[in-house]
Amino acid sequence: MSVAVLFLTLLGAVLGLALGVAAKKFHVDGDPIVDEIAAMMPGSNCGQCGYAGCPAAAAAIADGSAAVTLCPPGGKALAQTLAAKLGITIDLTALVDDGPQIASVAEEICIGCCRCSKVCPTDAILGAAKQIHNVIREACTGCGNCIDRCPTEALVMQAVPVTVQHWVWPKPAMVPGAFAA
């Protein structure tokens, strides 16, 4: 018994060392611009942009195959930040920005068909078959996939409600000459 334990310990140590050496030898550095762009993005990985997540969208933006306006959850603010980072000019007049939104269920018309919960990428919709569904606010990314799948139009997108957890004090307006000495 002790020989088997000793053998497995030795085998684990040798293979771990081999993996460590291989990781150092075959290490590939990523593009730092892609990493910076991915850090700026919302990180919801909702797929609204058509890519498999925010890192894939960041890579497409960095190599120029995608526009900086491709992220609906990021809105105009993200598009402006990305354009400034990449040193390009963009026209944001055609970009519609309703602000952050989440899905909401109208309970009086929900039939509990479960179609919405099957397409939710973050499992933010709870409910059982033939039961009223509900959306977990903190988990909803606002992708809107559930809106298209609901046969009764019980799901709608609404602005993120202001709650104590994410309320932000508005900045005061600056009065010219107020701080003059």
C-alpha positions in Angstrom: 0.0 0.0 0.0 2.7 2.5 0.9 4.6 1.6 -2.3 1.5 2.6 -4.4 1.1 5.9 -2.5 4.8 6.7 -2.9 4.6 5.8 -6.6 1.5 8.0 -7.2 3.1 10.9 -5.3 6.3 10.6 -7.4 4.3 10.3 -10.6 2.3 13.4 -9.7 5.5 15.4 -8.9 7.2 14.4 -12.2 4.1 15.1 -14.3 3.5 18.4 -12.5 7.2 19.5 -13.1 6.8 18.5 -16.8 3.7 20.6 -17.1 5.4 23.5 -15.5 8.4 23.3 -17.8 6.0 23.0 -20.8 4.0 26.0 -19.7 7.2 28.1 -19.6 8.6 26.8 -22.8 5.4 27.1 -24.9 4.1 30.3 -23.4 2.5 32.7 -25.9 2.0 36.3 -25.0 -1.4 37.8 -25.8 -2.0 41.1 -27.4 -2.0 43.8 -24.6 -4.4 46.0 -26.6 -6.9 43.1 -26.7 -6.6 42.6 -23.0 -7.2 46.4 -22.4 -10.2 46.5 -24.6 -11.7 43.4 -23.0 -11.2 45.0 -19.6 -13.2 48.0 -20.8 -16.1 46.0 -22.0 -19.0 45.1 -19.7 -18.0 41.4 -19.3 -21.5 40.1 -19.6 -20.6 37.8 -22.5 -24.2 38.1 -23.7 -23.5 37.6 -27.4 -25.5 40.6 -28.6 -22.5 41.7 -30.6 -22.4 38.4 -32.6 -19.2 37.1 -30.9 -18.8 34.3 -28.4 -18.0 36.7 -25.6 -16.3 40.0 -24.7 -12.8 38.6 -25.2 -13.6 37.5 -28.8 -15.3 40.9 -29.5 -12.3 42.7 -28.1 -10.0 40.7 -30.4 -12.2 41.7 -33.4 -12.2 45.3 -32.4 -8.4 45.3 -32.0 -7.7 43.8 -35.4 -10.2 46.1 -37.1 -12.7 43.6 -38.3 -15.4 44.9 -36.0 -16.7 48.4 -35.2 -16.2 50.0 -31.8 -20.0 50.4 -31.6 -20.7 46.7 -31.6 -21.5 46.3 -27.9 -25.1 47.2 -27.1 -24.8 46.9 -23.3 -21.8 49.2 -23.4 -23.7 51.9 -25.3 -22.3 55.3 -26.4 -20.0 55.6 -23.4 -18.1 52.4 -24.3 -18.0 53.3 -28.0 -16.4 56.7 -27.2 -13.9 55.2 -24.8 -12.9 52.5 -27.3 -12.6 55.1 -30.1 -10.4 57.3 -27.9 -8.2 54.3 -26.9 -7.7 53.3 -30.5 -7.3 56.8 -31.8 -10.2 56.7 -34.3 -13.2 59.0 -34.9 -16.7 57.7 -34.9 -20.2 59.0 -35.6 -22.5 58.2 -32.7 -25.6 59.9 -34.0 -27.1 56.7 -35.4 -26.3 54.7 -32.2 -29.4 54.3 -30.0 -28.5 54.2 -26.3 -31.3 53.6 -23.9 -29.0 53.0 -21.0 -28.7 49.8 -19.0 -31.8 47.6 -19.2 -33.0 44.4 -17.8 -35.8 42.0 -18.6 -39.1 42.1 -16.6 -41.9 39.6 -16.6 -45.6 40.8 -16.7 -46.9 38.1 -14.4 -50.5 38.5 -15.5 -49.8 37.2 -19.0 -46.9 34.8 -18.4 -48.1 31.2 -19.3 -44.9 29.4 -18.0 -43.8 28.0 -21.3 -40.1 28.1 -20.3 -39.0 29.3 -23.7 -37.4 32.4 -22.3 -35.4 30.5 -19.7 -33.9 28.2 -22.3 -32.3 31.0 -24.3 -31.1 33.1 -21.3 -27.2 33.0 -21.4 -26.9 33.7 -17.7 -29.8 31.7 -16.3 -31.3 34.8 -15.0 -34.9 33.6 -15.6 -36.4 31.4 -12.9 -39.6 29.4 -13.2 -41.0 26.0 -13.8 -43.3 24.7 -16.6 -46.8 26.2 -16.3 -45.7 28.5 -13.5 -45.0 32.2 -13.6 -41.4 33.1 -14.3 -39.3 35.8 -12.8 -36.0 37.6 -13.7 -33.1 37.8 -11.2 -32.0 41.5 -11.6 -28.4 40.9 -10.6 -28.0 38.1 -13.2 -29.7 39.7 -16.2 -27.3 41.2 -18.7 -30.0 42.9 -20.8 -29.3 40.9 -23.9 -33.0 40.7 -24.9 -32.8 37.0 -26.1 -35.8 36.2 -24.0 -38.0 39.0 -25.5 -37.9 37.4 -29.0 -38.8 33.9 -27.6 -41.8 34.8 -25.5 -45.1 33.9 -27.3 -47.3 36.1 -25.1 -45.0 39.1 -25.0 -44.9 38.9 -21.2 -41.2 39.9 -21.2 -40.2 43.5 -21.8 -37.0 45.4 -21.4 -37.0 48.2 -18.8 -34.5 50.6 -17.4 -32.5 49.2 -14.5 -34.5 50.4 -11.4 -32.7 52.5 -8.9 -32.1 50.6 -5.7 -30.0 51.1 -2.6 -27.4 48.6 -3.9 -26.4 50.6 -7.0 -27.7 54.1 -6.5 -25.2 56.8 -7.4 -25.3 60.3 -6.0 -25.6 62.7 -8.9 -22.7 65.1 -9.3 -23.5 68.7 -8.5 -23.6 71.3 -11.2 -20.5 73.5 -11.3 -21.3 77.2 -10.8 -18.8 79.4 -12.7 -16.8 81.6 -10.3 -18.0 79.7 -7.2 -14.5 78.8 -6.1 -12.8 82.0 -7.0 -10.6 83.3 -4.3 
